[in-house]
Amino acid sequence: MFKIIQFAFFGTCLSMAFLLGATQKPNIVVFISDDLGRWDTSIHGSKDARTPTMERLAAEGMTFDDAYVTSPSCCPSRFSLLTGLMPARHGAHPNHSKVKTGTKFLPPILKKMGYHIASFGKIAHGNKKFEGLDFNEPKRTDMCVEVEKYFKSNKIEGPICLLVGDRRPHVEWTKEMNFDPKKVTLPSFFIDTQETREHWARYLTDIEGMDQEMGRVLKFAEKKFGKDFIFLFTSDHGGQWPFGKWNLYDYGTRVPLQVRWPGKIKANVRTSAMVSWVDILPTLIDLAGGDVPQGIDGKSFAPVLFGKSKTHREMIFTTNTGDKEMNIFPIRSVRKGQYKYIHNLRSDAYHTNHSDRLRSDGRGAYWYSWYDAAKTDPKATEIVKRYHTRPEFELFDLQKDPSEQNNLANRKKFQGKLSELRSELKKWTTAQGDDLQPHQDPYLTKHPIPEIIRPPKKK
């Protein structure tokens, strides 16, 4: 009798081992766009953008309507992705800065789980190699060609984590215009000029090109991995347009995020669960069967993906400290429910950035036409003024005012909500160890905006 039980137990163990062995870790593909806000995509309401690959991902997976980055500039945002930490904690708060010594990255966790991690294009800021990579190809164009070449030349055992970062629609935008400037639809808070329309048509052309490249990567992944793999698409922050990049309005911080995993994640699902970029790698580690590290700011939203929860975060925090001499305007914000509170820490200073300072072709030359319009058009005057000067406190009802044009901070009716969110933001910045300081002396509004003259590029 004992031998029969022993044999049965042994057989069960063999069956368990077989099943566990058959359950392989999923291959993972992450595709990241550079400088793309959610509104500038067909899946989030753009009347002009042609993004069929995103539409396919929406039809075959889950689309997040309330996904946010941690900061609206490349360096702090991408380090938050790679570390699961908010900018004040990983240390690269201003753009073009470095993380604190000893900061731990999350990709090594996937590597220890047996993943081969290959990066193409821009994943880390500056296309740089980062901890945990097996391969890094910094070339910013034709990434799919490089991907196919790499995997054709290298036989790789075990699961793969493929990271692809397209430089588009980061400036400088292509000179091509696949869209008619006269027919495009500009955001309502822009100044409508011919120069703006032409730049917008170029921007849309870059978005279209990025989406096409993502389609090629998706097609390659299906050929390489079959149907059973995770595909995640997102963007590092909004586009380099007024009130977008380097701003904490939703146009700068709210981004597209889509996750597709046939047979595991239900198709054609949209969720209003609020998630942050610090949550992405913890989620992928979780989906791959690993243990999410303690003490980071990110947390897995796998329950949302599997339909077990409709919510993820109660609040979303975002930060901006600035970018060298072009942008010296520290901002912090919190969103809770339908309300968003923004604290402009130096309301005595001008908000500026590369676009209005440099005004170069393909990135901000349209600003000349904005300033010209502001000389005679009261509406244009108000837009330019609102861009450069901000009140200390801003409060918006995102449900009624999604483009954040109606500041409620001084309205008596909303003082309770303002006080609540100020308290939440203060509590959070204190816990983060955030000193709330600009990275260098700002441009005070009591003086004219200084002209920035940059030396010509060396040939």
ABEGO torsion letter per residue (X at the ends): XAAAAAAAAAAAAAAAAAAAAABBBBBBBBBBBBGBBAAABAAAGBAABBBAAAAAAAAABBBBABBBBABABAAAAAAAAAAGBBAAAAGBABBGBBBBBGBBBAAAAAAAAGBBBBBBEBABBGGBBBBGBABBBABABGAAAAAAAAAAABBBBEBBBBBBBBAOABOBBBABBABBAAABBBBAABBBBAAAAAAAAAAAAAAAAAAAAAAAAAAAAAAAAEABBBBBBBBAEBBBBBGBBGBABAAAABBBBBBBBBGABBBGBBBABBBBAAAAAAAAAAAAGBBBBBGBABBBAAAAAAGABABABABBBBBBAEBEAABBBBBBBBBBEABBBBBBABAABBBBBAAAAAGBBGAAAAAAAAAAAAAABAAAAAAAAAAABBBABBBBBAAABAAGABBAAABAAAAAAAAAAAAAAAAAAAAAGBAGBBABBBBBAABBBBBBBBBBBBX
